[in-house]
Amino acid sequence: MTDLASRIRQDFPILQRKVHNVPLVYLDNGASSQRPVQVIAAMDEHYRMHHANIHRGAHTLGEESTQAYESAREKVAGFVNAPATHEIIFTKNATEAFNLVASSCGRFFLSEGDRILVSAMEHHANIVPWFMVAEQTGAKVDWIPLTSDGQIDLEAAHALIPGAKIVACTAVSNVLGTINPIAEICAKARESGAVSVVDAAQLAPHLPIDVQALGCDFLGFTGHKMCGPTGIGVLWGRTELLDAIPPFLGGGEMIEIVDFEGFTTAPLPYKFEAGTMPIAEAIGLATAIDYLTDIGFDAIRKHEVDLLGTTFDMLTSAFGDKIRIYGPQDINRRSGILSFNFGDIHPHDLASILDAEGVAIRAGHHCAQPLMRTLGVQATARASFYFYNTKEEVEILAHGLEKAADIFGI
């Protein structure tokens, strides 16, 4: 066990539990990470001592709650290096962030015949909203293809981006682990007059984000994959675009004036935050950001690369061509995600066998069915690592695969 993992694991009570009378090996971080006690305590403290609705009350609790919520926004703005705090919009998850962009941009500037360009490795959250808005506006969804080793085909992307109105691309694939050259893609989109939309759900937990360096127009991520709570996501957008596009949801808080003739919207960011927001969740997310910052993304990255290298070496040496690992073979070009198929064992059967050994992985299409079609498979098994995972846990994973091989005779 590395010094980082041994020091950190004590902050995560769930990692001390057993399932099926064996220690839990949690390798499903791509779906959702675990929460440290610091995040749990921050939310508990808010609910015990400070909770009230925000922006609406002149009493002490209301002011405390508002201050904590807006401080969380400032924390997130610093986390992504946003030029202005009002560019941070809280949502309930990344999916809502992309629905907001698709719906509002669609009503603002998409029309019949316009092209929406989406990479073939996108999560459904950055696909389905574009199909929905295309159906409403008459726009068309086109695809950026991938190379044979699971990377964006940059030559094709450079040829396809000119003339597109929207370019939607993930920073890190939730299936392949591929770390994409987002700054290059966004630069080409800007040069061509297209609006770029970046899915950073798998980037935010593992690598630093700088929206100014990336040069994107919109970027979304979620709290629950980065040690924060569920029910909180973030959309960052350029001020000029957020000012221009219409609101996504209507109701309280997002208005300035409502009368018998209509309404006017509140200024940013409140224009896009209708109703009572996830207050405690925003506080939890801010604490998670502090937690990750204290560890340091350089340390997180080094640990994950070391762990990936160990996993690649262990699994390929033990199983050879029985195991097929998808995505870049260069571990420096991928995050802590390892999707694979093992012999002819269905991923769901494999996940059940591993669960009996205490190992939690994900099995299925991972909300990326177009990518599954590209890979020529229906589903994969996916082990996804975080900074609290250990080499000893990789050994347990390999042992579980050996048991599966014995059961299925491969």
C-alpha positions as CSV (number, residue, x, y, z in Angstrom):
1,M,0.0,0.0,0.0
2,T,1.4,3.4,-1.0
3,D,1.9,6.1,1.6
4,L,-0.8,8.2,-0.1
5,A,-3.4,5.4,-0.1
6,S,-2.6,4.3,3.5
7,R,-2.9,7.9,4.8
8,I,-6.1,8.7,2.9
9,R,-8.1,5.5,3.4
10,Q,-8.8,6.3,7.0
11,D,-10.9,9.3,5.8
12,F,-13.3,6.9,4.1
13,P,-15.3,4.8,6.5
14,I,-17.0,2.8,3.8
15,L,-13.6,1.4,2.7
16,Q,-13.4,-0.4,6.0
17,R,-16.5,-2.4,5.6
18,K,-17.0,-6.0,4.4
19,V,-19.3,-7.4,1.7
20,H,-20.0,-11.2,1.6
21,N,-17.7,-11.5,4.6
22,V,-14.7,-10.2,2.7
23,P,-13.1,-6.7,2.6
24,L,-14.7,-4.3,0.1
25,V,-12.6,-3.5,-2.9
26,Y,-14.3,-0.5,-4.5
27,L,-13.3,-0.2,-8.1
28,D,-16.4,1.7,-9.4
29,N,-15.2,5.2,-9.0
30,G,-16.0,6.1,-12.6
31,A,-19.7,5.8,-11.7
32,S,-19.3,7.5,-8.3
33,S,-16.5,8.0,-5.9
34,Q,-16.8,7.6,-2.1
35,R,-17.1,10.5,0.4
36,P,-14.5,11.4,3.0
37,V,-15.6,12.2,6.6
38,Q,-14.7,15.8,6.0
39,V,-17.4,16.2,3.4
40,I,-20.0,14.3,5.5
41,A,-19.1,16.5,8.5
42,A,-19.5,19.7,6.6
43,M,-22.9,18.8,5.4
44,D,-23.9,17.5,8.8
45,E,-22.8,20.8,10.4
46,H,-24.8,22.8,7.9
47,Y,-28.0,20.9,8.6
48,R,-27.5,20.8,12.3
49,M,-26.6,24.5,12.9
50,H,-27.1,26.7,9.8
51,H,-29.8,25.5,7.4
52,A,-32.3,27.9,6.0
53,N,-33.3,28.9,2.5
54,I,-30.9,31.2,0.6
55,H,-31.2,34.7,-0.8
56,R,-34.6,35.3,0.7
57,G,-34.4,35.8,4.4
58,A,-33.0,38.7,6.4
59,H,-32.6,36.5,9.5
60,T,-29.3,35.1,10.8
61,L,-29.7,31.5,9.5
62,G,-30.7,32.7,6.1
63,E,-27.7,34.9,5.9
64,E,-25.4,32.1,7.1
65,S,-26.8,29.7,4.6
66,T,-26.5,32.2,1.8
67,Q,-22.9,33.0,2.7
68,A,-22.0,29.4,2.7
69,Y,-23.7,28.7,-0.6
70,E,-22.1,31.7,-2.4
71,S,-18.7,30.8,-0.8
72,A,-19.1,27.4,-2.5
73,R,-19.6,29.1,-5.8
74,E,-16.4,31.1,-5.3
75,K,-14.6,27.9,-4.4
76,V,-15.8,26.3,-7.7
77,A,-14.8,29.4,-9.7
78,G,-11.3,29.1,-8.4
79,F,-11.2,25.4,-9.0
80,V,-11.8,25.8,-12.7
81,N,-10.1,29.2,-13.0
82,A,-13.2,31.0,-14.1
83,P,-12.8,34.6,-15.1
84,A,-15.8,35.5,-13.1
85,T,-17.7,33.9,-10.2
86,H,-21.1,34.6,-11.8
87,E,-20.1,32.2,-14.6
88,I,-20.6,29.3,-12.2
89,I,-24.1,27.8,-12.4
90,F,-25.1,25.1,-9.9
91,T,-27.1,22.2,-11.3
92,K,-28.1,18.9,-9.9
93,N,-25.6,16.9,-12.0
94,A,-23.6,17.1,-15.2
95,T,-26.5,15.7,-17.2
96,E,-28.6,18.7,-16.2
97,A,-25.8,21.0,-17.2
98,F,-25.6,19.7,-20.7
99,N,-29.4,19.7,-21.0
100,L,-29.3,23.4,-20.0
101,V,-26.8,24.2,-22.7
102,A,-28.5,22.2,-25.4
103,S,-32.0,23.5,-24.7
104,S,-31.0,27.2,-24.2
105,C,-28.5,27.3,-27.1
106,G,-31.0,25.5,-29.3
107,R,-33.6,28.1,-28.7
108,F,-31.1,30.9,-29.2
109,F,-29.2,30.1,-32.3
110,L,-29.8,26.6,-33.8
111,S,-32.0,26.2,-36.8
112,E,-32.8,23.7,-39.6
113,G,-29.8,22.3,-41.3
114,D,-27.2,23.4,-38.6
115,R,-24.7,20.8,-37.6
116,I,-24.0,19.6,-34.1
117,L,-20.7,17.7,-33.9
118,V,-20.4,15.1,-31.2
119,S,-17.5,12.7,-30.5
120,A,-18.1,9.0,-30.8
121,M,-16.9,8.4,-27.2
122,E,-19.5,10.6,-25.5
123,H,-21.6,9.7,-22.5
124,H,-25.3,9.8,-23.2
125,A,-25.5,12.9,-21.1
126,N,-23.6,14.8,-23.9
127,I,-25.5,13.0,-26.7
128,V,-29.2,12.7,-26.0
129,P,-29.8,16.4,-25.3
130,W,-28.3,17.2,-28.7
131,F,-30.6,14.7,-30.4
132,M,-33.5,16.3,-28.6
133,V,-32.6,19.8,-29.6
134,A,-31.9,18.6,-33.2
135,E,-35.4,17.2,-33.4
136,Q,-36.9,20.4,-32.1
137,T,-34.9,22.7,-34.4
138,G,-34.2,20.7,-37.5
139,A,-30.4,20.6,-36.8
140,K,-28.4,17.5,-37.5
141,V,-26.1,15.5,-35.2
142,D,-22.8,14.4,-36.8
143,W,-20.0,12.4,-35.3
144,I,-16.2,12.7,-34.8
145,P,-14.7,9.3,-35.3
146,L,-12.1,7.5,-33.2
147,T,-8.8,5.9,-34.0
148,S,-8.3,2.2,-33.6
149,D,-6.7,2.7,-30.2
150,G,-9.6,4.7,-28.8
151,Q,-8.5,8.3,-29.3
152,I,-10.2,11.2,-31.1
153,D,-9.3,11.2,-34.8
154,L,-7.9,14.7,-34.9
155,E,-7.4,14.8,-38.6
156,A,-11.1,14.0,-39.1
157,A,-12.1,16.4,-36.3
158,H,-10.2,19.3,-38.0
159,A,-12.0,18.5,-41.2
160,L,-15.5,18.2,-39.6
161,I,-15.5,21.2,-37.2
162,P,-15.6,24.0,-39.9
163,G,-19.3,24.7,-40.5
164,A,-20.5,23.1,-37.3
165,K,-22.5,25.3,-34.8
166,I,-21.8,23.1,-31.7
167,V,-18.8,20.9,-30.9
168,A,-19.5,18.6,-27.9
169,C,-16.6,16.5,-26.6
170,T,-15.6,14.8,-23.4
171,A,-12.3,15.7,-21.8
172,V,-11.9,12.1,-20.5
173,S,-13.8,9.0,-21.8
174,N,-15.8,7.3,-19.1
175,V,-15.2,3.9,-20.9
176,L,-11.8,4.1,-22.5
177,G,-10.1,6.5,-20.0
178,T,-8.8,8.4,-23.0
179,I,-7.5,11.9,-22.1
180,N,-8.5,14.1,-25.1
181,P,-6.6,17.1,-26.5
182,I,-9.5,19.4,-25.5
183,A,-7.6,22.7,-25.9
184,E,-6.8,21.8,-29.5
185,I,-10.4,20.8,-30.3
186,C,-11.7,24.0,-28.6
187,A,-9.2,26.2,-30.5
188,K,-10.4,24.7,-33.8
189,A,-14.0,25.2,-32.8
190,R,-13.4,28.9,-31.9
191,E,-11.5,29.5,-35.1
192,S,-14.5,28.1,-37.0
193,G,-17.1,30.0,-35.1
194,A,-18.5,27.0,-33.3
195,V,-19.5,26.8,-29.6
196,S,-17.6,24.2,-27.7
197,V,-19.2,22.1,-24.9
198,V,-16.9,20.0,-22.7
199,D,-17.9,17.1,-20.5
200,A,-15.4,17.2,-17.6
201,A,-17.2,14.7,-15.4
202,Q,-14.2,12.3,-15.6
203,L,-11.7,15.1,-15.7
204,A,-12.6,17.0,-12.5
205,P,-11.8,14.1,-10.1
206,H,-8.4,13.4,-11.5
207,L,-6.7,16.4,-13.2
208,P,-6.7,20.2,-12.7
209,I,-9.2,22.2,-14.8
210,D,-8.5,25.6,-16.3
211,V,-11.3,26.8,-18.5
212,Q,-9.3,29.7,-19.8
213,A,-6.4,27.5,-20.9
214,L,-8.8,25.0,-22.5
215,G,-10.5,27.8,-24.4
216,C,-13.9,26.2,-24.2
217,D,-17.3,28.0,-24.2
218,F,-19.2,25.7,-21.7
219,L,-17.9,23.0,-19.3
220,G,-19.8,20.7,-17.0
221,F,-19.0,18.3,-14.3
222,T,-20.6,16.6,-11.2
223,G,-19.8,16.5,-7.6
224,H,-20.4,12.8,-6.8
225,K,-17.4,11.6,-8.9
226,M,-14.9,13.8,-7.0
227,C,-15.6,13.0,-3.4
228,G,-18.6,15.4,-3.2
229,P,-22.2,14.6,-2.6
230,T,-24.8,13.5,-5.1
231,G,-27.4,16.1,-6.3
232,I,-24.9,18.8,-7.2
233,G,-23.3,19.6,-10.6
234,V,-21.6,22.6,-12.2
235,L,-21.9,24.4,-15.4
236,W,-19.3,26.9,-16.3
237,G,-20.1,29.2,-19.3
238,R,-18.7,32.3,-20.9
239,T,-20.5,35.4,-19.6
240,E,-21.4,36.7,-23.1
241,L,-23.0,33.3,-23.9
242,L,-24.8,32.9,-20.6
243,D,-26.2,36.5,-21.0
244,A,-27.4,35.8,-24.5
245,I,-29.1,32.4,-24.2
246,P,-32.6,32.1,-22.6
247,P,-33.1,30.5,-19.2
248,F,-33.6,26.8,-18.9
249,L,-36.1,26.6,-16.1
250,G,-38.7,29.1,-14.9
251,G,-40.0,29.9,-11.5
252,G,-38.7,31.6,-8.3
253,E,-35.3,33.0,-7.9
254,M,-34.4,33.2,-11.6
255,I,-36.7,36.3,-12.1
256,E,-36.2,39.9,-11.5
257,I,-39.7,41.1,-12.1
258,V,-42.9,39.2,-12.8
259,D,-46.1,41.1,-13.7
260,F,-49.3,40.5,-15.7
261,E,-47.5,41.1,-19.0
262,G,-44.5,38.8,-18.5
263,F,-41.2,38.6,-16.6
264,T,-37.6,39.7,-16.7
265,T,-34.7,37.4,-15.7
266,A,-32.4,37.9,-12.7
267,P,-28.7,38.6,-13.5
268,L,-26.2,35.8,-13.7
269,P,-25.8,33.3,-12.2
270,Y,-29.4,33.3,-10.8
271,K,-30.9,33.5,-14.3
272,F,-30.2,29.7,-14.5
273,E,-30.9,28.7,-10.8
274,A,-34.7,28.4,-10.5
275,G,-36.2,27.3,-7.2
276,T,-34.5,26.2,-4.1
277,M,-31.1,25.0,-4.9
278,P,-29.0,22.1,-3.5
279,I,-27.5,24.2,-0.6
280,A,-25.9,21.6,1.6
281,E,-24.7,19.8,-1.5
282,A,-22.9,22.9,-2.7
283,I,-21.2,23.2,0.7
284,G,-20.2,19.5,0.5
285,L,-18.8,20.1,-3.0
286,A,-16.7,23.0,-1.8
287,T,-15.3,20.8,1.0
288,A,-14.5,18.1,-1.5
289,I,-12.6,20.6,-3.6
290,D,-10.6,21.6,-0.5
291,Y,-9.9,17.9,0.2
292,L,-8.7,17.2,-3.3
293,T,-6.6,20.3,-3.4
294,D,-4.9,19.4,-0.1
295,I,-3.9,16.0,-1.6
296,G,-2.8,17.7,-4.8
297,F,-3.6,16.7,-8.3
298,D,0.0,15.9,-9.1
299,A,0.0,13.3,-6.3
300,I,-3.4,11.9,-7.4
301,R,-2.2,11.6,-11.0
302,K,1.1,9.9,-10.0
303,H,-0.8,7.4,-7.8
304,E,-3.3,6.5,-10.5
305,V,-0.6,6.1,-13.3
306,D,1.4,3.8,-11.0
307,L,-1.7,1.8,-10.2
308,L,-2.7,1.6,-13.9
309,G,0.8,0.4,-14.8
310,T,0.6,-2.3,-12.2
311,T,-2.9,-3.4,-13.4
312,F,-1.9,-3.5,-17.0
313,D,1.2,-5.6,-16.2
314,M,-0.5,-7.9,-13.8
315,L,-3.6,-8.6,-16.0
316,T,-1.8,-9.0,-19.3
317,S,0.9,-11.2,-17.9
318,A,-1.6,-13.4,-16.0
319,F,-4.2,-13.7,-18.8
320,G,-2.6,-12.8,-22.1
321,D,-5.0,-12.7,-25.0
322,K,-7.8,-13.9,-22.8
323,I,-8.3,-10.3,-21.6
324,R,-9.0,-7.4,-24.0
325,I,-8.4,-4.0,-22.6
326,Y,-9.9,-1.1,-24.6
327,G,-8.5,2.4,-25.1
328,P,-4.9,3.7,-25.4
329,Q,-2.3,1.2,-24.3
330,D,0.0,4.2,-23.2
331,I,-1.1,4.7,-19.6
332,N,0.1,8.3,-19.8
333,R,-2.7,9.0,-22.2
334,R,-5.5,7.7,-20.1
335,S,-7.1,8.2,-16.7
336,G,-7.7,5.6,-14.0
337,I,-10.4,3.8,-16.0
338,L,-9.8,0.3,-17.4
339,S,-12.6,-1.3,-19.5
340,F,-12.1,-4.8,-20.7
341,N,-13.7,-8.1,-21.7
342,F,-12.5,-11.4,-20.3
343,G,-12.8,-14.4,-22.6
344,D,-16.4,-15.0,-23.6
345,I,-17.7,-14.2,-20.1
346,H,-20.5,-11.7,-20.2
347,P,-19.5,-8.6,-18.2
348,H,-22.5,-8.9,-15.9
349,D,-21.6,-12.5,-15.0
350,L,-18.0,-11.4,-14.4
351,A,-19.2,-8.5,-12.1
352,S,-21.3,-11.0,-10.1
353,I,-18.4,-13.3,-9.6
354,L,-16.1,-10.5,-8.6
355,D,-18.8,-9.1,-6.2
356,A,-18.6,-12.4,-4.3
357,E,-14.9,-11.7,-3.8
358,G,-15.8,-8.2,-2.5
359,V,-14.7,-6.5,-5.7
360,A,-17.1,-3.8,-7.0
361,I,-16.8,-3.1,-10.7
362,R,-19.3,-1.7,-13.3
363,A,-20.6,-3.9,-16.2
364,G,-22.7,-2.8,-19.1
365,H,-22.7,-0.1,-21.9
366,H,-21.7,2.6,-19.4
367,C,-24.2,5.1,-20.9
368,A,-22.1,5.1,-24.1
369,Q,-23.9,2.9,-26.6
370,P,-22.5,4.6,-29.7
371,L,-19.0,3.8,-28.4
372,M,-20.0,0.2,-27.7
373,R,-21.1,-0.1,-31.3
374,T,-17.7,1.5,-32.4
375,L,-15.9,-1.1,-30.3
376,G,-18.0,-3.9,-31.8
377,V,-19.3,-5.1,-28.4
378,Q,-22.6,-5.0,-26.4
379,A,-20.9,-4.3,-23.1
380,T,-17.6,-4.2,-21.2
381,A,-16.5,-4.7,-17.6
382,R,-15.0,-1.6,-16.1
383,A,-12.6,-1.2,-13.2
384,S,-12.1,2.5,-12.3
385,F,-9.5,3.6,-9.8
386,Y,-9.1,6.5,-7.5
387,F,-6.3,7.8,-5.1
388,Y,-7.5,5.5,-2.3
389,N,-7.1,2.3,-4.2
390,T,-4.1,0.1,-3.7
391,K,-1.9,-2.5,-5.5
392,E,-3.2,-5.1,-3.0
393,E,-6.7,-4.4,-4.3
394,V,-5.4,-4.9,-7.9
395,E,-4.1,-8.3,-6.7
396,I,-7.6,-9.2,-5.4
397,L,-9.1,-8.2,-8.7
398,A,-6.7,-10.5,-10.5
399,H,-7.5,-13.3,-8.1
400,G,-11.2,-12.8,-8.8
401,L,-10.6,-13.0,-12.5
402,E,-8.7,-16.3,-12.0
403,K,-11.8,-17.7,-10.2
404,A,-14.0,-16.5,-13.1
405,A,-11.6,-18.2,-15.5
406,D,-11.9,-21.5,-13.5
407,I,-15.7,-21.3,-13.4
408,F,-16.1,-20.7,-17.1
409,G,-13.2,-22.8,-18.2
410,I,-11.3,-20.2,-20.2
